[in-house]
């Protein structure tokens, strides 16, 4: 899947209780129930459609918390993260498409607070499998900048490592580009800990947000 290509194989989930509770602007005592795979999920949008989520954005500027009373694997814990105000990719519409890989790509934005901005590009080409279950080879780059910088130039030396692909999914190849505002863990944003019922604590706890745009592009 696209998630596995981007982030690798997910770790074994732990049981943190029957539900977690989300609080924050426009989200008062929202229950995140435990699924059969021990994940916790909740949509704050009114509807979904093919290719993305639709509806009025619910997440607003302010502090969000997730609290758990504990379960078979993880004890009681609290996590929080401050979500900044608006974030806008200001030169999104002025980027060439196809995007040339032979020259630097400048990305500009406003907002993002004191967090980070991640610029991620992906090129995927079908290499096997079946129509219903294709296998893709993917090349990905990710650049990170302080949100306060307002812009970042991805050098051609990075872009040329991507293969040339189209934005037509029926062609067997496709490209993606995302520009997202995220927390800065080096500043402690979203970092938390939680006890394990077997003793000790979890290796790492991180409550995050991602505000921005993911779009399909062609890399030329």
Secondary structure, DSSP 8 states (H G I E B T S, - for coil): -HHHHHH-S--------SEEEEEETTEEEEEEEB-TTS-B----SSEEETTEEES-----SEEEEEEE---SSB--EEEEEEE-S-EEETTGGGS-SSB-SSS-EEEEEEE-TTSEEEEEEEEEEEEEE-SSSEEEEEEEEEEEEEGGG-EEEE-HHHHTTS--B-S-GGGTEEEEEEEEEE--GGGTTTEE--BBTTSSB-S-EE----EEEEEEE-B-
